[in-house]
């Protein structure tokens, strides 16, 4: 039996959908030396970089799948004052815990295991002035 129905194919563009509610923005970090560099940390929604030209927040965790959901639980973020394109993120879910270094405005992550449980819903630490070669992490 031949079907008389014809299907029309429509090209689509898939994007992330904004889902309001849940979670909090728990911190903003401006670069101390370079204008136009701003990051936001959320308790369970990842890390974002603000694009001043587009006036929009860019998620740095759009690559995360259900297997790596710990990446969306940042405990703390810190900027390297000597490298404007570097960002440090401590993230985890108590089982998988990492210090993440991003050297390219947040495009790619490098992961270093942290020998302690961390989670975005607890207190964090940041890079302090005067100790620019040391990254402090507080649990």
N, C-alpha and C positions, 0 to 999 in steps of 0.2 A: 504494500500500500504506500503510495506516494503522498507526502505531505504537501498541502497547498500553501502552508504558512511560509512566509519569507521573513528572515530575521535581518534586521539592519544593524550593522556594527557601528557603534559610536565611540570615537576616541575619548579616552578619559585621562585625567590627571589625578593621581592619588596623592594626598597630603595627610599630615597628621591633623586630627580633629581636636579642637580645644574642648576640654572637659572641665567645666567650672566646678568648684567645690573641692573640699578635701585638701589637706596639706597647707603649709605656710611658707612664705618667703621669710627665711630666718636670718639673712644677712646679705649686705651689699659690700663689695670691695672695689674701690677705685684705685687705679695705679697711682702711686705717689709722685711719679716723675713725668709720665706721659698722659697727655689729655686724651679724652675719648676712649678710655679703656675702663669698662665697668662690667663686673660679674655679679650674679645673684646666686645664692645658695638656698635651696628649699629643704625642708625636713625629709620629705619622701618623694620629691618630684625631680631630683637631679639638679644640674647646674646650668645656668644660662649666661650668655654674653649679649650685651646690648649693642645693637648696630645703630649708631647715631645717625647715619645717613638715611637708613630706611625707617628709623624710628620704630624698631621692632626688636623683640627678644628672640634670640636664636638658642634653641635647645642644643646642648652639647652631648646629650645622651639619646639622640634619636636612633642610634645604632643598637641600642640595648634590646635584647629579647628576654623572654621569660627565664631563660637559663642564667642570664647575668643581671637579674633585677637588682642585685646588691649595688650596682653602679648608680642607681637612682636614689640611694640613701646616703647622701654626703654628710659626713660629720662636720667637716670644716673645709674651707678653701683659703688659699693664700697666693699672693702674687709675688713674683721675684722682682725686687726693685731694680735689679741690674739687667733684666731680660724682659722687656715689655710683652713679649709674645708667650711667656711661660706662665703656667698656672699649675698649682698643686691642689689636689683634692684628696682628702682622706674619706673613704667610703667603705661600707660593709653592711652585713646583715647578721653579725655575730658569728657566722660560720665562715664566710669568705670576707676577708678584710685586707684592704690594700691602700697604699699610698700611690696615687696616680699622678704622673707628671705629663703635662701637655705642653709641648714646645712650639706649637704652631697655631696660637689663638684658639685652641680647643678642638682642633680638627682630628687629632690622633692621640690616643692614650698610651702611655707606658705604665706597666703595673709592677709594683714592688710589694710583696707580702708584708703585712703588719702582724707581729706576734701578740696581738691583743684583739679582743672583740670590740668592734665599733658599730655605730648605727646612727642614722641621721636624726633620731629623736632624742639624742643626748647632747650634753655640752661638748664644745670643740675648742680648738686652739688656732692661733694664727701666727704669722711671721711678725716678730716685734722689731721695732726700730732699734738700732744699736747692735742687734744680733743678726745681721743680714746674711750670714753664712749658716745660720742655724734655723731649722724649721721645728717649731714647738708644737707638739700634739698633746692635748690634755683630755683625759677621759672622765 
